[in-house]
């Protein structure tokens, strides 16, 4: 029987990461206190340290590049596929 995976809120993760960052307790003690695995404590602490600079960016929020194509590219692709479909349907009717 498999155990259901827990999903933790961002506020809970930040609370655990800040406790780990303080260094007053060991990772194992923090994990026991918050009832999570020690690996998760280390992971959340590392993520907090890596992304801390983004908090102080101010109004300069940079848009992260996404893997999704832009709307212009999608409209171009739709147009190309529409022309191709119309061409093939005309050839089938002949």
C-alpha positions in Angstrom: 0.0 0.0 0.0 1.5 3.3 -1.1 1.7 6.3 1.1 0.1 9.5 -0.2 2.6 12.3 -1.0 2.5 15.4 1.1 2.3 18.9 -0.4 3.6 21.7 1.7 2.7 25.3 1.4 5.2 28.0 0.6 4.9 29.6 4.0 5.6 26.3 5.7 8.6 25.7 3.5 10.0 29.2 4.2 9.5 28.7 7.9 11.5 25.5 7.9 14.2 27.0 5.6 14.6 30.0 7.9 14.9 27.7 10.9 17.6 25.8 9.1 19.3 29.0 8.1 19.5 30.3 11.6 21.7 27.4 12.5 20.5 27.1 16.1 19.5 23.4 15.6 20.8 20.6 13.5 19.0 19.6 10.3 17.8 16.4 12.0 16.4 18.4 14.9 14.5 20.7 12.6 13.2 17.8 10.6 11.9 16.1 13.7 10.3 19.4 15.0 8.5 20.0 11.7 7.9 16.3 10.9 9.6 16.3 7.5 12.6 14.4 6.1 16.0 16.0 6.7 16.7 16.0 2.9 13.7 18.3 2.4 15.0 20.7 5.0 18.3 20.9 3.2 16.6 21.3 -0.2 14.4 24.1 1.0 17.3 25.9 2.7 19.3 25.7 -0.5 16.4 27.0 -2.6 16.0 29.9 -0.2 19.6 30.8 -0.5 19.6 30.6 -4.3 16.5 32.7 -4.7 17.0 35.2 -2.0 18.4 37.8 -4.4 15.2 37.8 -6.3 13.4 39.2 -3.3 15.4 42.4 -3.4 15.2 43.1 -7.1 12.6 45.8 -6.5 10.7 46.9 -9.6 13.1 45.1 -12.0 11.2 41.9 -12.2 12.8 40.0 -15.1 10.7 37.6 -17.0 12.1 34.2 -16.9 12.3 32.6 -20.3 9.7 29.9 -20.7 9.7 26.9 -22.9 6.3 27.8 -24.3 6.2 29.5 -27.7 4.9 33.0 -27.9 1.5 33.9 -29.2 2.9 35.3 -32.4 4.6 31.9 -33.1 1.4 30.1 -32.3 -0.7 32.2 -34.7 1.9 31.8 -37.4 1.7 28.0 -36.9 -2.1 28.1 -37.0 -2.1 30.0 -40.2 0.4 27.7 -41.8 -1.6 24.6 -40.8 -4.9 26.2 -42.0 -3.4 26.9 -45.5 -2.0 23.3 -45.6 -5.3 21.8 -44.6 -7.2 23.9 -47.2 -4.7 22.9 -49.9 -5.0 19.2 -49.1 -8.8 19.2 -48.9 -9.0 20.9 -52.4 -6.6 18.2 -53.7 -8.8 15.4 -52.2 -12.0 16.9 -53.8 -10.5 16.7 -57.4 
